Amino acid sequence: MAKILILNPVSTTIWDNLVYEHVKKIIEPATQIIVKSIREAPPAIECEYDKTLAEHLVVREVINASREGFDAVVINCFDDPGLRSSREVSDILVLGIGETSLYYALTLGDNVAIISTGKYSLVAYRRRARELGIEERVVYTSGIEIPVLELKKNEKLVKEMLIGEIKKAIENYGVEVVVLGCGGFIGLSEELSKECGVPVIDPTLVTVKIAESTVRLGYTHSKKFLLNRLLQN
């Protein structure tokens, strides 16, 4: 049995039950999932400053999860705050929905788009693609002009704006796979895929499923060149 913590690195709790309900549909019955947010974190992560504020809190929660018997932690934010630091201090699997879903997208098509929220996304995710070594295959990045905390207030409008961006990415940039660049889009990918005719990846669902499979296969991160402070203390 796999025990997975899905960590929303924000103080807003509106995503907790929503994530739980969607994730339960795609995991094995024996897999145990806990979804939690962080009271001291920013309400949402929409810029580098928000990400920085959340990072040390994520690391703290990962250390606690490692000590509490979890097999894996999924950092449920596309910016993956605290991901690499968490891997240094933990002896369990730690995945971020940004890194994981982007690498997964490369198995489904050559040209990939990232569509998130806000103008920040245009630059931030081009930079992220460079950092991950996949810049040549991430051919389009954008963000719809709706703040993260307002995504569920008018879901019809959100879908319309996403469909517009996806179709533009397909027609103008030859995109074959779209990655939704925000965990707040959970539950929309199936409908968007059917409407637009390309795979549209829900980063949370993909990452949780990969975490579950990785735990069952018995793998975790290589420690060859990581300083594992938790194990040394």
PAVO-432149 format. One record per residue (C-alpha): residue number from 1; residue in one letter; x, y, z. Coordinates in nm, 4 decimals, m for minus. Example, Ala and Ser with C-alpha at 12.3 -4.5 7.8 and 13.67 -1.06 7.14 Angstrom:
PAVO-432149
<lokol><i>1</i><aa>a</aa><X>1.2300</X><Y>m0.4500</Y><Z>0.7800</Z></lokol>
<lokol><i>2</i><aa>s</aa><X>1.3670</X><Y>m0.1060</Y><Z>0.7140</Z></lokol>
***
This chain:
PAVO-432149
<lokol><i>1</i><aa>m</aa><X>0.0000</X><Y>0.0000</Y><Z>0.0000</Z></lokol>
<lokol><i>2</i><aa>a</aa><X>0.1303</X><Y>0.3453</Y><Z>m0.0919</Z></lokol>
<lokol><i>3</i><aa>k</aa><X>0.0760</X><Y>0.6392</Y><Z>0.1426</Z></lokol>
<lokol><i>4</i><aa>i</aa><X>0.0998</X><Y>0.9734</Y><Z>m0.0389</Z></lokol>
<lokol><i>5</i><aa>l</aa><X>0.0825</X><Y>1.3301</Y><Z>0.0912</Z></lokol>
<lokol><i>6</i><aa>i</aa><X>m0.0486</X><Y>1.5837</Y><Z>m0.1588</Z></lokol>
<lokol><i>7</i><aa>l</aa><X>0.0781</X><Y>1.9171</Y><Z>m0.0331</Z></lokol>
<lokol><i>8</i><aa>n</aa><X>m0.0939</X><Y>2.2378</Y><Z>m0.1408</Z></lokol>
<lokol><i>9</i><aa>p</aa><X>0.1771</X><Y>2.4954</Y><Z>m0.0573</Z></lokol>
<lokol><i>10</i><aa>v</aa><X>m0.0748</X><Y>2.7737</Y><Z>0.0058</Z></lokol>
<lokol><i>11</i><aa>s</aa><X>m0.2818</X><Y>2.8863</Y><Z>0.3029</Z></lokol>
<lokol><i>12</i><aa>t</aa><X>m0.6081</X><Y>2.8766</Y><Z>0.1066</Z></lokol>
<lokol><i>13</i><aa>t</aa><X>m0.7932</X><Y>2.5547</Y><Z>0.1850</Z></lokol>
<lokol><i>14</i><aa>i</aa><X>m1.0455</X><Y>2.5624</Y><Z>m0.1012</Z></lokol>
<lokol><i>15</i><aa>w</aa><X>m0.8369</X><Y>2.3171</Y><Z>m0.3050</Z></lokol>
<lokol><i>16</i><aa>d</aa><X>m0.8024</X><Y>2.0441</Y><Z>m0.0415</Z></lokol>
<lokol><i>17</i><aa>n</aa><X>m1.1353</X><Y>1.8642</Y><Z>m0.0810</Z></lokol>
<lokol><i>18</i><aa>l</aa><X>m1.1468</X><Y>1.9321</Y><Z>m0.4541</Z></lokol>
<lokol><i>19</i><aa>v</aa><X>m0.8071</X><Y>1.7703</Y><Z>m0.5086</Z></lokol>
<lokol><i>20</i><aa>y</aa><X>m0.8983</X><Y>1.4758</Y><Z>m0.2875</Z></lokol>
<lokol><i>21</i><aa>e</aa><X>m1.2204</X><Y>1.4022</Y><Z>m0.4781</Z></lokol>
<lokol><i>22</i><aa>h</aa><X>m1.0510</X><Y>1.4096</Y><Z>m0.8182</Z></lokol>
<lokol><i>23</i><aa>v</aa><X>m0.7464</X><Y>1.2092</Y><Z>m0.7113</Z></lokol>
<lokol><i>24</i><aa>k</aa><X>m0.9566</X><Y>0.9341</Y><Z>m0.5513</Z></lokol>
<lokol><i>25</i><aa>k</aa><X>m1.0997</X><Y>0.8573</Y><Z>m0.8960</Z></lokol>
<lokol><i>26</i><aa>i</aa><X>m0.7627</X><Y>0.7650</Y><Z>m1.0479</Z></lokol>
<lokol><i>27</i><aa>i</aa><X>m0.5676</X><Y>0.5843</Y><Z>m0.7744</Z></lokol>
<lokol><i>28</i><aa>e</aa><X>m0.5762</X><Y>0.2219</Y><Z>m0.6637</Z></lokol>
<lokol><i>29</i><aa>p</aa><X>m0.8152</X><Y>0.1355</Y><Z>m0.3758</Z></lokol>
<lokol><i>30</i><aa>a</aa><X>m0.5254</X><Y>0.0382</Y><Z>m0.1500</Z></lokol>
<lokol><i>31</i><aa>t</aa><X>m0.3449</X><Y>0.3707</Y><Z>m0.1940</Z></lokol>
<lokol><i>32</i><aa>q</aa><X>m0.3882</X><Y>0.6135</Y><Z>0.0943</Z></lokol>
<lokol><i>33</i><aa>i</aa><X>m0.3853</X><Y>0.9848</Y><Z>0.0185</Z></lokol>
<lokol><i>34</i><aa>i</aa><X>m0.3848</X><Y>1.2844</Y><Z>0.2484</Z></lokol>
<lokol><i>35</i><aa>v</aa><X>m0.4320</X><Y>1.6351</Y><Z>0.1088</Z></lokol>
<lokol><i>36</i><aa>k</aa><X>m0.3289</X><Y>1.9346</Y><Z>0.3162</Z></lokol>
<lokol><i>37</i><aa>s</aa><X>m0.2482</X><Y>2.3021</Y><Z>0.2811</Z></lokol>
<lokol><i>38</i><aa>i</aa><X>m0.0034</X><Y>2.5116</Y><Z>0.4868</Z></lokol>
<lokol><i>39</i><aa>r</aa><X>m0.1516</X><Y>2.7715</Y><Z>0.7183</Z></lokol>
<lokol><i>40</i><aa>e</aa><X>0.1514</X><Y>3.0056</Y><Z>0.7101</Z></lokol>
<lokol><i>41</i><aa>a</aa><X>0.1972</X><Y>2.9986</Y><Z>0.3320</Z></lokol>
<lokol><i>42</i><aa>p</aa><X>0.0825</X><Y>3.2671</Y><Z>0.0844</Z></lokol>
<lokol><i>43</i><aa>p</aa><X>m0.2854</X><Y>3.2453</Y><Z>m0.0230</Z></lokol>
<lokol><i>44</i><aa>a</aa><X>m0.1714</X><Y>3.1610</Y><Z>m0.3770</Z></lokol>
<lokol><i>45</i><aa>i</aa><X>0.1563</X><Y>3.1318</Y><Z>m0.5661</Z></lokol>
<lokol><i>46</i><aa>e</aa><X>0.1538</X><Y>3.3661</Y><Z>m0.8611</Z></lokol>
<lokol><i>47</i><aa>c</aa><X>0.5092</X><Y>3.5033</Y><Z>m0.8707</Z></lokol>
<lokol><i>48</i><aa>e</aa><X>0.8661</X><Y>3.4295</Y><Z>m0.7590</Z></lokol>
<lokol><i>49</i><aa>y</aa><X>0.8106</X><Y>3.6124</Y><Z>m0.4300</Z></lokol>
<lokol><i>50</i><aa>d</aa><X>0.5162</X><Y>3.3874</Y><Z>m0.3389</Z></lokol>
<lokol><i>51</i><aa>k</aa><X>0.7207</X><Y>3.0829</Y><Z>m0.4349</Z></lokol>
<lokol><i>52</i><aa>t</aa><X>1.0110</X><Y>3.1915</Y><Z>m0.2136</Z></lokol>
<lokol><i>53</i><aa>l</aa><X>0.7819</X><Y>3.2479</Y><Z>0.0849</Z></lokol>
<lokol><i>54</i><aa>a</aa><X>0.6441</X><Y>2.8957</Y><Z>0.0513</Z></lokol>
<lokol><i>55</i><aa>e</aa><X>0.9683</X><Y>2.7056</Y><Z>m0.0017</Z></lokol>
<lokol><i>56</i><aa>h</aa><X>1.0924</X><Y>2.6609</Y><Z>0.3560</Z></lokol>
<lokol><i>57</i><aa>l</aa><X>0.7413</X><Y>2.5660</Y><Z>0.4669</Z></lokol>
<lokol><i>58</i><aa>v</aa><X>0.7266</X><Y>2.2951</Y><Z>0.2014</Z></lokol>
<lokol><i>59</i><aa>v</aa><X>1.0611</X><Y>2.1561</Y><Z>0.3169</Z></lokol>
<lokol><i>60</i><aa>r</aa><X>0.9351</X><Y>2.1452</Y><Z>0.6747</Z></lokol>
<lokol><i>61</i><aa>e</aa><X>0.6238</X><Y>1.9534</Y><Z>0.5712</Z></lokol>
<lokol><i>62</i><aa>v</aa><X>0.8267</X><Y>1.7068</Y><Z>0.3642</Z></lokol>
<lokol><i>63</i><aa>i</aa><X>1.0558</X><Y>1.6351</Y><Z>0.6603</Z></lokol>
<lokol><i>64</i><aa>n</aa><X>0.7490</X><Y>1.5746</Y><Z>0.8781</Z></lokol>
<lokol><i>65</i><aa>a</aa><X>0.5941</X><Y>1.3484</Y><Z>0.6150</Z></lokol>
<lokol><i>66</i><aa>s</aa><X>0.9117</X><Y>1.1442</Y><Z>0.5941</Z></lokol>
<lokol><i>67</i><aa>r</aa><X>0.9055</X><Y>1.0922</Y><Z>0.9695</Z></lokol>
<lokol><i>68</i><aa>e</aa><X>0.5318</X><Y>1.0149</Y><Z>0.9728</Z></lokol>
<lokol><i>69</i><aa>g</aa><X>0.5532</X><Y>0.7163</Y><Z>0.7417</Z></lokol>
<lokol><i>70</i><aa>f</aa><X>0.4511</X><Y>0.8616</Y><Z>0.4071</Z></lokol>
<lokol><i>71</i><aa>d</aa><X>0.5998</X><Y>0.6959</Y><Z>0.1007</Z></lokol>
<lokol><i>72</i><aa>a</aa><X>0.5822</X><Y>1.0037</Y><Z>m0.1204</Z></lokol>
<lokol><i>73</i><aa>v</aa><X>0.4995</X><Y>1.3731</Y><Z>m0.1260</Z></lokol>
<lokol><i>74</i><aa>v</aa><X>0.3484</X><Y>1.5533</Y><Z>m0.4246</Z></lokol>
<lokol><i>75</i><aa>i</aa><X>0.4049</X><Y>1.9305</Y><Z>m0.4177</Z></lokol>
<lokol><i>76</i><aa>n</aa><X>0.0819</X><Y>2.0510</Y><Z>m0.5752</Z></lokol>
<lokol><i>77</i><aa>c</aa><X>0.1989</X><Y>2.3739</Y><Z>m0.7351</Z></lokol>
<lokol><i>78</i><aa>f</aa><X>0.3299</X><Y>2.4048</Y><Z>m1.0892</Z></lokol>
<lokol><i>79</i><aa>d</aa><X>0.6216</X><Y>2.6205</Y><Z>m0.9681</Z></lokol>
<lokol><i>80</i><aa>d</aa><X>0.7431</X><Y>2.3255</Y><Z>m0.7539</Z></lokol>
<lokol><i>81</i><aa>p</aa><X>0.8452</X><Y>2.5386</Y><Z>m0.4524</Z></lokol>
<lokol><i>82</i><aa>g</aa><X>1.1080</X><Y>2.3712</Y><Z>m0.2372</Z></lokol>
<lokol><i>83</i><aa>l</aa><X>1.1352</X><Y>2.0653</Y><Z>m0.4617</Z></lokol>
<lokol><i>84</i><aa>r</aa><X>1.5115</X><Y>2.0232</Y><Z>m0.4771</Z></lokol>
<lokol><i>85</i><aa>s</aa><X>1.5662</X><Y>2.1267</Y><Z>m0.1168</Z></lokol>
<lokol><i>86</i><aa>s</aa><X>1.3046</X><Y>1.8746</Y><Z>m0.0082</Z></lokol>
<lokol><i>87</i><aa>r</aa><X>1.4833</X><Y>1.5949</Y><Z>m0.1896</Z></lokol>
<lokol><i>88</i><aa>e</aa><X>1.8017</X><Y>1.6810</Y><Z>m0.0014</Z></lokol>
<lokol><i>89</i><aa>v</aa><X>1.6414</X><Y>1.6386</Y><Z>0.3383</Z></lokol>
<lokol><i>90</i><aa>s</aa><X>1.4065</X><Y>1.3485</Y><Z>0.2745</Z></lokol>
<lokol><i>91</i><aa>d</aa><X>1.4500</X><Y>0.9766</Y><Z>0.2234</Z></lokol>
<lokol><i>92</i><aa>i</aa><X>1.1111</X><Y>0.9408</Y><Z>0.0486</Z></lokol>
<lokol><i>93</i><aa>l</aa><X>0.9967</X><Y>1.0246</Y><Z>m0.3023</Z></lokol>
<lokol><i>94</i><aa>v</aa><X>0.9203</X><Y>1.3945</Y><Z>m0.3617</Z></lokol>
<lokol><i>95</i><aa>l</aa><X>0.7634</X><Y>1.5026</Y><Z>m0.6898</Z></lokol>
<lokol><i>96</i><aa>g</aa><X>0.6502</X><Y>1.8447</Y><Z>m0.8089</Z></lokol>
<lokol><i>97</i><aa>i</aa><X>0.3592</X><Y>1.8683</Y><Z>m1.0489</Z></lokol>
<lokol><i>98</i><aa>g</aa><X>0.5469</X><Y>2.1072</Y><Z>m1.2781</Z></lokol>
<lokol><i>99</i><aa>e</aa><X>0.8606</X><Y>1.9052</Y><Z>m1.3448</Z></lokol>
<lokol><i>100</i><aa>t</aa><X>0.6796</X><Y>1.5709</Y><Z>m1.3517</Z></lokol>
<lokol><i>101</i><aa>s</aa><X>0.3981</X><Y>1.6688</Y><Z>m1.5859</Z></lokol>
<lokol><i>102</i><aa>l</aa><X>0.6320</X><Y>1.8438</Y><Z>m1.8292</Z></lokol>
<lokol><i>103</i><aa>y</aa><X>0.8585</X><Y>1.5417</Y><Z>m1.8626</Z></lokol>
<lokol><i>104</i><aa>y</aa><X>0.5523</X><Y>1.3205</Y><Z>m1.9003</Z></lokol>
<lokol><i>105</i><aa>a</aa><X>0.4201</X><Y>1.5450</Y><Z>m2.1783</Z></lokol>
<lokol><i>106</i><aa>l</aa><X>0.7360</X><Y>1.4782</Y><Z>m2.3804</Z></lokol>
<lokol><i>107</i><aa>t</aa><X>0.6342</X><Y>1.1124</Y><Z>m2.4070</Z></lokol>
<lokol><i>108</i><aa>l</aa><X>0.3064</X><Y>1.2063</Y><Z>m2.5766</Z></lokol>
<lokol><i>109</i><aa>g</aa><X>0.4222</X><Y>1.4522</Y><Z>m2.8429</Z></lokol>
<lokol><i>110</i><aa>d</aa><X>0.7123</X><Y>1.6608</Y><Z>m2.9707</Z></lokol>
<lokol><i>111</i><aa>n</aa><X>0.5779</X><Y>2.0147</Y><Z>m2.9349</Z></lokol>
<lokol><i>112</i><aa>v</aa><X>0.4445</X><Y>2.1100</Y><Z>m2.5929</Z></lokol>
<lokol><i>113</i><aa>a</aa><X>0.2569</X><Y>2.4140</Y><Z>m2.4610</Z></lokol>
<lokol><i>114</i><aa>i</aa><X>0.2195</X><Y>2.5327</Y><Z>m2.1023</Z></lokol>
<lokol><i>115</i><aa>i</aa><X>m0.0960</X><Y>2.7314</Y><Z>m2.0314</Z></lokol>
<lokol><i>116</i><aa>s</aa><X>m0.1340</X><Y>2.8737</Y><Z>m1.6826</Z></lokol>
<lokol><i>117</i><aa>t</aa><X>m0.2692</X><Y>3.1903</Y><Z>m1.5200</Z></lokol>
<lokol><i>118</i><aa>g</aa><X>m0.1443</X><Y>3.5482</Y><Z>m1.5430</Z></lokol>
<lokol><i>119</i><aa>k</aa><X>0.1164</X><Y>3.7347</Y><Z>m1.7500</Z></lokol>
<lokol><i>120</i><aa>y</aa><X>0.3896</X><Y>3.6008</Y><Z>m1.5181</Z></lokol>
<lokol><i>121</i><aa>s</aa><X>0.3520</X><Y>3.2603</Y><Z>m1.6818</Z></lokol>
<lokol><i>122</i><aa>l</aa><X>0.4844</X><Y>3.3730</Y><Z>m2.0194</Z></lokol>
<lokol><i>123</i><aa>v</aa><X>0.8340</X><Y>3.4424</Y><Z>m1.8888</Z></lokol>
<lokol><i>124</i><aa>a</aa><X>0.8374</X><Y>3.2109</Y><Z>m1.5870</Z></lokol>
<lokol><i>125</i><aa>y</aa><X>0.7644</X><Y>2.8922</Y><Z>m1.7769</Z></lokol>
<lokol><i>126</i><aa>r</aa><X>0.9941</X><Y>2.9707</Y><Z>m2.0660</Z></lokol>
<lokol><i>127</i><aa>r</aa><X>1.2634</X><Y>3.0023</Y><Z>m1.8021</Z></lokol>
<lokol><i>128</i><aa>r</aa><X>1.1482</X><Y>2.6797</Y><Z>m1.6398</Z></lokol>
<lokol><i>129</i><aa>a</aa><X>1.1717</X><Y>2.4975</Y><Z>m1.9701</Z></lokol>
<lokol><i>130</i><aa>r</aa><X>1.5332</X><Y>2.6156</Y><Z>m2.0049</Z></lokol>
<lokol><i>131</i><aa>e</aa><X>1.6138</X><Y>2.4942</Y><Z>m1.6550</Z></lokol>
<lokol><i>132</i><aa>l</aa><X>1.4701</X><Y>2.1501</Y><Z>m1.7350</Z></lokol>
<lokol><i>133</i><aa>g</aa><X>1.6568</X><Y>2.1289</Y><Z>m2.0647</Z></lokol>
<lokol><i>134</i><aa>i</aa><X>1.3398</X><Y>2.1107</Y><Z>m2.2753</Z></lokol>
<lokol><i>135</i><aa>e</aa><X>1.3249</X><Y>2.4642</Y><Z>m2.4143</Z></lokol>
<lokol><i>136</i><aa>e</aa><X>1.3290</X><Y>2.3494</Y><Z>m2.7778</Z></lokol>
<lokol><i>137</i><aa>r</aa><X>1.0181</X><Y>2.1363</Y><Z>m2.7239</Z></lokol>
<lokol><i>138</i><aa>v</aa><X>0.8149</X><Y>2.3820</Y><Z>m2.5163</Z></lokol>
<lokol><i>139</i><aa>v</aa><X>0.7091</X><Y>2.5994</Y><Z>m2.8072</Z></lokol>
<lokol><i>140</i><aa>y</aa><X>0.4348</X><Y>2.8048</Y><Z>m2.6437</Z></lokol>
<lokol><i>141</i><aa>t</aa><X>0.3681</X><Y>2.9421</Y><Z>m2.2941</Z></lokol>
<lokol><i>142</i><aa>s</aa><X>0.0863</X><Y>3.1677</Y><Z>m2.1815</Z></lokol>
<lokol><i>143</i><aa>g</aa><X>m0.1502</X><Y>3.2463</Y><Z>m1.8982</Z></lokol>
<lokol><i>144</i><aa>i</aa><X>m0.5176</X><Y>3.3366</Y><Z>m1.8946</Z></lokol>
<lokol><i>145</i><aa>e</aa><X>m0.5983</X><Y>3.6630</Y><Z>m1.7191</Z></lokol>
<lokol><i>146</i><aa>i</aa><X>m0.7813</X><Y>3.5158</Y><Z>m1.4216</Z></lokol>
<lokol><i>147</i><aa>p</aa><X>m0.6126</X><Y>3.5004</Y><Z>m1.0778</Z></lokol>
<lokol><i>148</i><aa>v</aa><X>m0.5704</X><Y>3.1580</Y><Z>m0.9211</Z></lokol>
<lokol><i>149</i><aa>l</aa><X>m0.8117</X><Y>3.2307</Y><Z>m0.6374</Z></lokol>
<lokol><i>150</i><aa>e</aa><X>m1.0886</X><Y>3.3194</Y><Z>m0.8855</Z></lokol>
<lokol><i>151</i><aa>l</aa><X>m1.0626</X><Y>3.0109</Y><Z>m1.1069</Z></lokol>
<lokol><i>152</i><aa>k</aa><X>m1.3669</X><Y>2.8401</Y><Z>m0.9562</Z></lokol>
<lokol><i>153</i><aa>k</aa><X>m1.5884</X><Y>3.1494</Y><Z>m0.9567</Z></lokol>
<lokol><i>154</i><aa>n</aa><X>m1.6658</X><Y>3.1310</Y><Z>m1.3282</Z></lokol>
<lokol><i>155</i><aa>e</aa><X>m1.5589</X><Y>2.7921</Y><Z>m1.4604</Z></lokol>
<lokol><i>156</i><aa>k</aa><X>m1.7372</X><Y>2.8434</Y><Z>m1.7914</Z></lokol>
<lokol><i>157</i><aa>l</aa><X>m1.5275</X><Y>3.1530</Y><Z>m1.8646</Z></lokol>
<lokol><i>158</i><aa>v</aa><X>m1.2099</X><Y>2.9725</Y><Z>m1.7553</Z></lokol>
<lokol><i>159</i><aa>k</aa><X>m1.2825</X><Y>2.6888</Y><Z>m1.9984</Z></lokol>
<lokol><i>160</i><aa>e</aa><X>m1.3532</X><Y>2.9306</Y><Z>m2.2827</Z></lokol>
<lokol><i>161</i><aa>m</aa><X>m1.0274</X><Y>3.1166</Y><Z>m2.2233</Z></lokol>
<lokol><i>162</i><aa>l</aa><X>m0.8275</X><Y>2.7937</Y><Z>m2.1993</Z></lokol>
<lokol><i>163</i><aa>i</aa><X>m0.9822</X><Y>2.6587</Y><Z>m2.5193</Z></lokol>
<lokol><i>164</i><aa>g</aa><X>m0.8902</X><Y>2.9836</Y><Z>m2.6959</Z></lokol>
<lokol><i>165</i><aa>e</aa><X>m0.5283</X><Y>2.9557</Y><Z>m2.5839</Z></lokol>
<lokol><i>166</i><aa>i</aa><X>m0.5060</X><Y>2.5859</Y><Z>m2.6669</Z></lokol>
<lokol><i>167</i><aa>k</aa><X>m0.6430</X><Y>2.6361</Y><Z>m3.0186</Z></lokol>
<lokol><i>168</i><aa>k</aa><X>m0.4036</X><Y>2.9255</Y><Z>m3.0758</Z></lokol>
<lokol><i>169</i><aa>a</aa><X>m0.1136</X><Y>2.7072</Y><Z>m2.9604</Z></lokol>
<lokol><i>170</i><aa>i</aa><X>m0.2173</X><Y>2.4270</Y><Z>m3.1969</Z></lokol>
<lokol><i>171</i><aa>e</aa><X>m0.2848</X><Y>2.6443</Y><Z>m3.5013</Z></lokol>
<lokol><i>172</i><aa>n</aa><X>0.0026</X><Y>2.8915</Y><Z>m3.4701</Z></lokol>
<lokol><i>173</i><aa>y</aa><X>0.2765</X><Y>2.6889</Y><Z>m3.3000</Z></lokol>
<lokol><i>174</i><aa>g</aa><X>0.2112</X><Y>2.3285</Y><Z>m3.3995</Z></lokol>
<lokol><i>175</i><aa>v</aa><X>0.1484</X><Y>2.2191</Y><Z>m3.0419</Z></lokol>
<lokol><i>176</i><aa>e</aa><X>0.0671</X><Y>1.8503</Y><Z>m2.9954</Z></lokol>
<lokol><i>177</i><aa>v</aa><X>0.0394</X><Y>1.8309</Y><Z>m2.6152</Z></lokol>
<lokol><i>178</i><aa>v</aa><X>m0.0804</X><Y>2.0920</Y><Z>m2.3661</Z></lokol>
<lokol><i>179</i><aa>v</aa><X>0.0165</X><Y>2.0986</Y><Z>m1.9996</Z></lokol>
<lokol><i>180</i><aa>l</aa><X>m0.2134</X><Y>2.2961</Y><Z>m1.7711</Z></lokol>
<lokol><i>181</i><aa>g</aa><X>0.0292</X><Y>2.5063</Y><Z>m1.5694</Z></lokol>
<lokol><i>182</i><aa>c</aa><X>m0.1714</X><Y>2.5351</Y><Z>m1.2486</Z></lokol>
<lokol><i>183</i><aa>g</aa><X>m0.3102</X><Y>2.2843</Y><Z>m0.9998</Z></lokol>
<lokol><i>184</i><aa>g</aa><X>m0.6231</X><Y>2.4999</Y><Z>m0.9814</Z></lokol>
<lokol><i>185</i><aa>f</aa><X>m0.7284</X><Y>2.3691</Y><Z>m1.3231</Z></lokol>
<lokol><i>186</i><aa>i</aa><X>m0.7900</X><Y>2.0226</Y><Z>m1.1790</Z></lokol>
<lokol><i>187</i><aa>g</aa><X>m1.0861</X><Y>1.8438</Y><Z>m1.3328</Z></lokol>
<lokol><i>188</i><aa>l</aa><X>m1.0812</X><Y>2.0301</Y><Z>m1.6667</Z></lokol>
<lokol><i>189</i><aa>s</aa><X>m0.8323</X><Y>1.8288</Y><Z>m1.8703</Z></lokol>
<lokol><i>190</i><aa>e</aa><X>m1.0632</X><Y>1.5564</Y><Z>m2.0026</Z></lokol>
<lokol><i>191</i><aa>e</aa><X>m1.3167</X><Y>1.8006</Y><Z>m2.1444</Z></lokol>
<lokol><i>192</i><aa>l</aa><X>m1.0435</X><Y>2.0226</Y><Z>m2.2899</Z></lokol>
<lokol><i>193</i><aa>s</aa><X>m0.8761</X><Y>1.7241</Y><Z>m2.4568</Z></lokol>
<lokol><i>194</i><aa>k</aa><X>m1.2014</X><Y>1.6248</Y><Z>m2.6274</Z></lokol>
<lokol><i>195</i><aa>e</aa><X>m1.2808</X><Y>1.9802</Y><Z>m2.7329</Z></lokol>
<lokol><i>196</i><aa>c</aa><X>m0.9368</X><Y>2.0604</Y><Z>m2.8742</Z></lokol>
<lokol><i>197</i><aa>g</aa><X>m0.8267</X><Y>1.7222</Y><Z>m3.0104</Z></lokol>
<lokol><i>198</i><aa>v</aa><X>m0.4902</X><Y>1.6996</Y><Z>m2.8340</Z></lokol>
<lokol><i>199</i><aa>p</aa><X>m0.3826</X><Y>1.5540</Y><Z>m2.4980</Z></lokol>
<lokol><i>200</i><aa>v</aa><X>m0.4351</X><Y>1.8153</Y><Z>m2.2262</Z></lokol>
<lokol><i>201</i><aa>i</aa><X>m0.2487</X><Y>1.7117</Y><Z>m1.9140</Z></lokol>
<lokol><i>202</i><aa>d</aa><X>m0.3758</X><Y>1.7684</Y><Z>m1.5621</Z></lokol>
<lokol><i>203</i><aa>p</aa><X>m0.0455</X><Y>1.8057</Y><Z>m1.3739</Z></lokol>
<lokol><i>204</i><aa>t</aa><X>m0.1837</X><Y>1.7011</Y><Z>m1.0368</Z></lokol>
<lokol><i>205</i><aa>l</aa><X>m0.3487</X><Y>1.3796</Y><Z>m1.1535</Z></lokol>
<lokol><i>206</i><aa>v</aa><X>m0.0509</X><Y>1.2768</Y><Z>m1.3667</Z></lokol>
<lokol><i>207</i><aa>t</aa><X>0.1974</X><Y>1.3410</Y><Z>m1.0854</Z></lokol>
<lokol><i>208</i><aa>v</aa><X>m0.0034</X><Y>1.1571</Y><Z>m0.8200</Z></lokol>
<lokol><i>209</i><aa>k</aa><X>m0.0394</X><Y>0.8568</Y><Z>m1.0481</Z></lokol>
<lokol><i>210</i><aa>i</aa><X>0.3329</X><Y>0.8579</Y><Z>m1.1258</Z></lokol>
<lokol><i>211</i><aa>a</aa><X>0.4110</X><Y>0.8872</Y><Z>m0.7538</Z></lokol>
<lokol><i>212</i><aa>e</aa><X>0.1854</X><Y>0.5910</Y><Z>m0.6800</Z></lokol>
<lokol><i>213</i><aa>s</aa><X>0.3465</X><Y>0.3784</Y><Z>m0.9528</Z></lokol>
<lokol><i>214</i><aa>t</aa><X>0.6994</X><Y>0.4776</Y><Z>m0.8517</Z></lokol>
<lokol><i>215</i><aa>v</aa><X>0.6374</X><Y>0.3815</Y><Z>m0.4898</Z></lokol>
<lokol><i>216</i><aa>r</aa><X>0.4933</X><Y>0.0460</Y><Z>m0.5945</Z></lokol>
<lokol><i>217</i><aa>l</aa><X>0.7958</X><Y>m0.0189</Y><Z>m0.8144</Z></lokol>
<lokol><i>218</i><aa>g</aa><X>1.0219</X><Y>0.0516</Y><Z>m0.5173</Z></lokol>
<lokol><i>219</i><aa>y</aa><X>1.2088</X><Y>0.3487</Y><Z>m0.6606</Z></lokol>
<lokol><i>220</i><aa>t</aa><X>1.2989</X><Y>0.6846</Y><Z>m0.5111</Z></lokol>
<lokol><i>221</i><aa>h</aa><X>1.5484</X><Y>0.9599</Y><Z>m0.5884</Z></lokol>
<lokol><i>222</i><aa>s</aa><X>1.9142</X><Y>0.8775</Y><Z>m0.6280</Z></lokol>
<lokol><i>223</i><aa>k</aa><X>2.1188</X><Y>1.0018</Y><Z>m0.3347</Z></lokol>
<lokol><i>224</i><aa>k</aa><X>2.4517</X><Y>0.9727</Y><Z>m0.5128</Z></lokol>
<lokol><i>225</i><aa>f</aa><X>2.5082</X><Y>1.3469</Y><Z>m0.5250</Z></lokol>
<lokol><i>226</i><aa>l</aa><X>2.2489</X><Y>1.4712</Y><Z>m0.2781</Z></lokol>
<lokol><i>227</i><aa>l</aa><X>2.3338</X><Y>1.5702</Y><Z>0.0772</Z></lokol>
<lokol><i>228</i><aa>n</aa><X>2.0701</X><Y>1.3914</Y><Z>0.2832</Z></lokol>
<lokol><i>229</i><aa>r</aa><X>2.0719</X><Y>1.5998</Y><Z>0.5981</Z></lokol>
<lokol><i>230</i><aa>l</aa><X>1.7713</X><Y>1.4241</Y><Z>0.7493</Z></lokol>
<lokol><i>231</i><aa>l</aa><X>1.9486</X><Y>1.0888</Y><Z>0.7478</Z></lokol>
<lokol><i>232</i><aa>q</aa><X>2.2667</X><Y>1.2423</Y><Z>0.8876</Z></lokol>
<lokol><i>233</i><aa>n</aa><X>2.0935</X><Y>1.4030</Y><Z>1.1855</Z></lokol>
***
